[in-house]
Amino acid sequence: MKNSLLIAVIAVIFFSCEKIDEPEILGTYTYIPEGCDPEANPEFGCASTLTLSPDGVADILPSGDIIFRTTFKIRGEKIIVAKADEVIDQFVFRYIDNSTLKNERDGGLWVK
């Protein structure tokens, strides 16, 4: 009896947590800081992009012209983009809606 009650409580907790589905977030997001003109000099661009693909694959362009391939995981409403080599730190984004992610580090909005 105690085991079935414990399982029921755990199930309620597990299913009550809001979780986003991978298909909702797939796509390319762009962040353009204030005062940035991404067309001015593409080699030293100030815009950043993040492409989330199926099976947890992420391509991130933090700025400039080098795209880093890494992985991402969904944890509740957070998307965690893994560290890419020793060059790119881990990024953590909060899911806002189907077209917007918020960078947890600096509060920047990345839009599709």
PyMOL commands that place a pseudoatom at each C-alpha (Angstrom):
pseudoatom trace, name=CA, resn=MET, resi=1, chain=A, elem=C, hetatm=0, pos=[0.000, 0.000, 0.000]
pseudoatom trace, name=CA, resn=LYS, resi=2, chain=A, elem=C, hetatm=0, pos=[2.789, 2.408, 0.913]
pseudoatom trace, name=CA, resn=ASN, resi=3, chain=A, elem=C, hetatm=0, pos=[4.619, 1.653, -2.339]
pseudoatom trace, name=CA, resn=SER, resi=4, chain=A, elem=C, hetatm=0, pos=[1.570, 2.388, -4.503]
pseudoatom trace, name=CA, resn=LEU, resi=5, chain=A, elem=C, hetatm=0, pos=[0.969, 5.659, -2.638]
pseudoatom trace, name=CA, resn=LEU, resi=6, chain=A, elem=C, hetatm=0, pos=[4.624, 6.645, -3.103]
pseudoatom trace, name=CA, resn=ILE, resi=7, chain=A, elem=C, hetatm=0, pos=[4.462, 5.832, -6.820]
pseudoatom trace, name=CA, resn=ALA, resi=8, chain=A, elem=C, hetatm=0, pos=[1.281, 7.911, -7.176]
pseudoatom trace, name=CA, resn=VAL, resi=9, chain=A, elem=C, hetatm=0, pos=[2.899, 10.919, -5.455]
pseudoatom trace, name=CA, resn=ILE, resi=10, chain=A, elem=C, hetatm=0, pos=[6.018, 10.667, -7.631]
pseudoatom trace, name=CA, resn=ALA, resi=11, chain=A, elem=C, hetatm=0, pos=[3.875, 10.404, -10.777]
pseudoatom trace, name=CA, resn=VAL, resi=12, chain=A, elem=C, hetatm=0, pos=[1.915, 13.543, -9.836]
pseudoatom trace, name=CA, resn=ILE, resi=13, chain=A, elem=C, hetatm=0, pos=[5.134, 15.483, -9.239]
pseudoatom trace, name=CA, resn=PHE, resi=14, chain=A, elem=C, hetatm=0, pos=[6.687, 14.237, -12.486]
pseudoatom trace, name=CA, resn=PHE, resi=15, chain=A, elem=C, hetatm=0, pos=[3.691, 15.067, -14.657]
pseudoatom trace, name=CA, resn=SER, resi=16, chain=A, elem=C, hetatm=0, pos=[2.947, 18.394, -12.980]
pseudoatom trace, name=CA, resn=CYS, resi=17, chain=A, elem=C, hetatm=0, pos=[6.293, 19.890, -14.040]
pseudoatom trace, name=CA, resn=GLU, resi=18, chain=A, elem=C, hetatm=0, pos=[5.872, 21.908, -17.214]
pseudoatom trace, name=CA, resn=LYS, resi=19, chain=A, elem=C, hetatm=0, pos=[8.136, 20.549, -19.899]
pseudoatom trace, name=CA, resn=ILE, resi=20, chain=A, elem=C, hetatm=0, pos=[8.663, 21.709, -23.451]
pseudoatom trace, name=CA, resn=ASP, resi=21, chain=A, elem=C, hetatm=0, pos=[8.760, 19.288, -26.341]
pseudoatom trace, name=CA, resn=GLU, resi=22, chain=A, elem=C, hetatm=0, pos=[11.774, 19.167, -28.628]
pseudoatom trace, name=CA, resn=PRO, resi=23, chain=A, elem=C, hetatm=0, pos=[9.787, 19.782, -31.867]
pseudoatom trace, name=CA, resn=GLU, resi=24, chain=A, elem=C, hetatm=0, pos=[8.522, 23.106, -30.499]
pseudoatom trace, name=CA, resn=ILE, resi=25, chain=A, elem=C, hetatm=0, pos=[11.991, 24.558, -30.056]
pseudoatom trace, name=CA, resn=LEU, resi=26, chain=A, elem=C, hetatm=0, pos=[13.764, 23.281, -33.166]
pseudoatom trace, name=CA, resn=GLY, resi=27, chain=A, elem=C, hetatm=0, pos=[14.958, 25.993, -35.543]
pseudoatom trace, name=CA, resn=THR, resi=28, chain=A, elem=C, hetatm=0, pos=[17.380, 28.894, -35.734]
pseudoatom trace, name=CA, resn=TYR, resi=29, chain=A, elem=C, hetatm=0, pos=[17.378, 31.717, -33.199]
pseudoatom trace, name=CA, resn=THR, resi=30, chain=A, elem=C, hetatm=0, pos=[19.244, 35.000, -33.595]
pseudoatom trace, name=CA, resn=TYR, resi=31, chain=A, elem=C, hetatm=0, pos=[20.437, 37.539, -31.065]
pseudoatom trace, name=CA, resn=ILE, resi=32, chain=A, elem=C, hetatm=0, pos=[21.379, 41.016, -32.282]
pseudoatom trace, name=CA, resn=PRO, resi=33, chain=A, elem=C, hetatm=0, pos=[22.663, 43.303, -29.520]
pseudoatom trace, name=CA, resn=GLU, resi=34, chain=A, elem=C, hetatm=0, pos=[21.710, 46.953, -29.479]
pseudoatom trace, name=CA, resn=GLY, resi=35, chain=A, elem=C, hetatm=0, pos=[23.873, 48.980, -31.859]
pseudoatom trace, name=CA, resn=CYS, resi=36, chain=A, elem=C, hetatm=0, pos=[24.889, 45.924, -33.871]
pseudoatom trace, name=CA, resn=ASP, resi=37, chain=A, elem=C, hetatm=0, pos=[24.729, 45.960, -37.665]
pseudoatom trace, name=CA, resn=PRO, resi=38, chain=A, elem=C, hetatm=0, pos=[25.206, 42.313, -38.702]
pseudoatom trace, name=CA, resn=GLU, resi=39, chain=A, elem=C, hetatm=0, pos=[25.667, 43.286, -42.357]
pseudoatom trace, name=CA, resn=ALA, resi=40, chain=A, elem=C, hetatm=0, pos=[28.500, 45.754, -41.676]
pseudoatom trace, name=CA, resn=ASN, resi=41, chain=A, elem=C, hetatm=0, pos=[31.330, 43.233, -41.414]
pseudoatom trace, name=CA, resn=PRO, resi=42, chain=A, elem=C, hetatm=0, pos=[30.307, 39.545, -41.556]
pseudoatom trace, name=CA, resn=GLU, resi=43, chain=A, elem=C, hetatm=0, pos=[33.782, 38.297, -40.591]
pseudoatom trace, name=CA, resn=PHE, resi=44, chain=A, elem=C, hetatm=0, pos=[33.667, 40.138, -37.295]
pseudoatom trace, name=CA, resn=GLY, resi=45, chain=A, elem=C, hetatm=0, pos=[29.881, 40.079, -36.900]
pseudoatom trace, name=CA, resn=CYS, resi=46, chain=A, elem=C, hetatm=0, pos=[28.253, 41.011, -33.673]
pseudoatom trace, name=CA, resn=ALA, resi=47, chain=A, elem=C, hetatm=0, pos=[25.096, 38.917, -34.169]
pseudoatom trace, name=CA, resn=SER, resi=48, chain=A, elem=C, hetatm=0, pos=[24.825, 35.461, -32.635]
pseudoatom trace, name=CA, resn=THR, resi=49, chain=A, elem=C, hetatm=0, pos=[22.842, 32.452, -33.857]
pseudoatom trace, name=CA, resn=LEU, resi=50, chain=A, elem=C, hetatm=0, pos=[21.756, 29.176, -32.348]
pseudoatom trace, name=CA, resn=THR, resi=51, chain=A, elem=C, hetatm=0, pos=[20.351, 26.323, -34.425]
pseudoatom trace, name=CA, resn=LEU, resi=52, chain=A, elem=C, hetatm=0, pos=[18.627, 23.512, -32.545]
pseudoatom trace, name=CA, resn=SER, resi=53, chain=A, elem=C, hetatm=0, pos=[18.257, 20.339, -34.619]
pseudoatom trace, name=CA, resn=PRO, resi=54, chain=A, elem=C, hetatm=0, pos=[16.643, 16.952, -33.912]
pseudoatom trace, name=CA, resn=ASP, resi=55, chain=A, elem=C, hetatm=0, pos=[18.353, 14.454, -31.619]
pseudoatom trace, name=CA, resn=GLY, resi=56, chain=A, elem=C, hetatm=0, pos=[19.919, 17.144, -29.429]
pseudoatom trace, name=CA, resn=VAL, resi=57, chain=A, elem=C, hetatm=0, pos=[22.314, 18.637, -31.985]
pseudoatom trace, name=CA, resn=ALA, resi=58, chain=A, elem=C, hetatm=0, pos=[23.089, 22.360, -31.625]
pseudoatom trace, name=CA, resn=ASP, resi=59, chain=A, elem=C, hetatm=0, pos=[25.128, 24.707, -33.818]
pseudoatom trace, name=CA, resn=ILE, resi=60, chain=A, elem=C, hetatm=0, pos=[26.086, 27.969, -32.155]
pseudoatom trace, name=CA, resn=LEU, resi=61, chain=A, elem=C, hetatm=0, pos=[27.706, 31.061, -33.627]
pseudoatom trace, name=CA, resn=PRO, resi=62, chain=A, elem=C, hetatm=0, pos=[28.476, 33.225, -30.579]
pseudoatom trace, name=CA, resn=SER, resi=63, chain=A, elem=C, hetatm=0, pos=[29.749, 36.051, -32.849]
pseudoatom trace, name=CA, resn=GLY, resi=64, chain=A, elem=C, hetatm=0, pos=[32.149, 36.341, -35.744]
pseudoatom trace, name=CA, resn=ASP, resi=65, chain=A, elem=C, hetatm=0, pos=[32.107, 33.633, -38.411]
pseudoatom trace, name=CA, resn=ILE, resi=66, chain=A, elem=C, hetatm=0, pos=[32.927, 30.313, -36.695]
pseudoatom trace, name=CA, resn=ILE, resi=67, chain=A, elem=C, hetatm=0, pos=[30.029, 27.955, -35.981]
pseudoatom trace, name=CA, resn=PHE, resi=68, chain=A, elem=C, hetatm=0, pos=[30.551, 25.403, -33.209]
pseudoatom trace, name=CA, resn=ARG, resi=69, chain=A, elem=C, hetatm=0, pos=[28.689, 22.073, -33.226]
pseudoatom trace, name=CA, resn=THR, resi=70, chain=A, elem=C, hetatm=0, pos=[27.661, 20.763, -29.829]
pseudoatom trace, name=CA, resn=THR, resi=71, chain=A, elem=C, hetatm=0, pos=[24.613, 19.268, -28.110]
pseudoatom trace, name=CA, resn=PHE, resi=72, chain=A, elem=C, hetatm=0, pos=[21.637, 20.519, -26.131]
pseudoatom trace, name=CA, resn=LYS, resi=73, chain=A, elem=C, hetatm=0, pos=[19.343, 19.079, -23.476]
pseudoatom trace, name=CA, resn=ILE, resi=74, chain=A, elem=C, hetatm=0, pos=[15.922, 20.131, -22.319]
pseudoatom trace, name=CA, resn=ARG, resi=75, chain=A, elem=C, hetatm=0, pos=[15.463, 20.384, -18.547]
pseudoatom trace, name=CA, resn=GLY, resi=76, chain=A, elem=C, hetatm=0, pos=[11.949, 21.611, -17.774]
pseudoatom trace, name=CA, resn=GLU, resi=77, chain=A, elem=C, hetatm=0, pos=[11.740, 25.077, -19.340]
pseudoatom trace, name=CA, resn=LYS, resi=78, chain=A, elem=C, hetatm=0, pos=[15.504, 25.376, -19.756]
pseudoatom trace, name=CA, resn=ILE, resi=79, chain=A, elem=C, hetatm=0, pos=[17.565, 24.506, -22.803]
pseudoatom trace, name=CA, resn=ILE, resi=80, chain=A, elem=C, hetatm=0, pos=[21.167, 23.734, -21.900]
pseudoatom trace, name=CA, resn=VAL, resi=81, chain=A, elem=C, hetatm=0, pos=[23.654, 24.030, -24.754]
pseudoatom trace, name=CA, resn=ALA, resi=82, chain=A, elem=C, hetatm=0, pos=[26.786, 22.073, -23.870]
pseudoatom trace, name=CA, resn=LYS, resi=83, chain=A, elem=C, hetatm=0, pos=[30.245, 23.550, -23.838]
pseudoatom trace, name=CA, resn=ALA, resi=84, chain=A, elem=C, hetatm=0, pos=[31.905, 23.310, -27.274]
pseudoatom trace, name=CA, resn=ASP, resi=85, chain=A, elem=C, hetatm=0, pos=[35.562, 22.368, -26.946]
pseudoatom trace, name=CA, resn=GLU, resi=86, chain=A, elem=C, hetatm=0, pos=[37.384, 24.811, -24.694]
pseudoatom trace, name=CA, resn=VAL, resi=87, chain=A, elem=C, hetatm=0, pos=[36.326, 27.837, -26.712]
pseudoatom trace, name=CA, resn=ILE, resi=88, chain=A, elem=C, hetatm=0, pos=[32.601, 28.176, -26.069]
pseudoatom trace, name=CA, resn=ASP, resi=89, chain=A, elem=C, hetatm=0, pos=[31.150, 28.032, -22.548]
pseudoatom trace, name=CA, resn=GLN, resi=90, chain=A, elem=C, hetatm=0, pos=[27.876, 26.347, -21.729]
pseudoatom trace, name=CA, resn=PHE, resi=91, chain=A, elem=C, hetatm=0, pos=[24.782, 28.392, -22.586]
pseudoatom trace, name=CA, resn=VAL, resi=92, chain=A, elem=C, hetatm=0, pos=[21.522, 28.130, -20.673]
pseudoatom trace, name=CA, resn=PHE, resi=93, chain=A, elem=C, hetatm=0, pos=[18.329, 29.482, -22.218]
pseudoatom trace, name=CA, resn=ARG, resi=94, chain=A, elem=C, hetatm=0, pos=[14.826, 29.759, -20.789]
pseudoatom trace, name=CA, resn=TYR, resi=95, chain=A, elem=C, hetatm=0, pos=[11.981, 28.904, -23.154]
pseudoatom trace, name=CA, resn=ILE, resi=96, chain=A, elem=C, hetatm=0, pos=[9.693, 31.952, -23.484]
pseudoatom trace, name=CA, resn=ASP, resi=97, chain=A, elem=C, hetatm=0, pos=[7.482, 30.843, -26.391]
pseudoatom trace, name=CA, resn=ASN, resi=98, chain=A, elem=C, hetatm=0, pos=[7.724, 29.056, -29.764]
pseudoatom trace, name=CA, resn=SER, resi=99, chain=A, elem=C, hetatm=0, pos=[9.821, 31.867, -31.219]
pseudoatom trace, name=CA, resn=THR, resi=100, chain=A, elem=C, hetatm=0, pos=[11.823, 33.267, -28.280]
pseudoatom trace, name=CA, resn=LEU, resi=101, chain=A, elem=C, hetatm=0, pos=[14.541, 32.038, -25.930]
pseudoatom trace, name=CA, resn=LYS, resi=102, chain=A, elem=C, hetatm=0, pos=[16.073, 34.101, -23.109]
pseudoatom trace, name=CA, resn=ASN, resi=103, chain=A, elem=C, hetatm=0, pos=[19.781, 33.763, -22.351]
pseudoatom trace, name=CA, resn=GLU, resi=104, chain=A, elem=C, hetatm=0, pos=[20.048, 33.128, -18.612]
pseudoatom trace, name=CA, resn=ARG, resi=105, chain=A, elem=C, hetatm=0, pos=[23.506, 34.740, -18.441]
pseudoatom trace, name=CA, resn=ASP, resi=106, chain=A, elem=C, hetatm=0, pos=[22.733, 38.198, -19.830]
pseudoatom trace, name=CA, resn=GLY, resi=107, chain=A, elem=C, hetatm=0, pos=[18.952, 38.257, -20.332]
pseudoatom trace, name=CA, resn=GLY, resi=108, chain=A, elem=C, hetatm=0, pos=[19.284, 38.655, -24.119]
pseudoatom trace, name=CA, resn=LEU, resi=109, chain=A, elem=C, hetatm=0, pos=[16.324, 37.525, -26.207]
pseudoatom trace, name=CA, resn=TRP, resi=110, chain=A, elem=C, hetatm=0, pos=[17.079, 35.154, -29.084]
pseudoatom trace, name=CA, resn=VAL, resi=111, chain=A, elem=C, hetatm=0, pos=[14.278, 35.062, -31.677]
pseudoatom trace, name=CA, resn=LYS, resi=112, chain=A, elem=C, hetatm=0, pos=[13.441, 32.765, -34.589]
for i in range(1, 112): cmd.bond("trace and resi %d" % i, "trace and resi %d" % (i + 1))
show_as sticks, trace
zoom trace
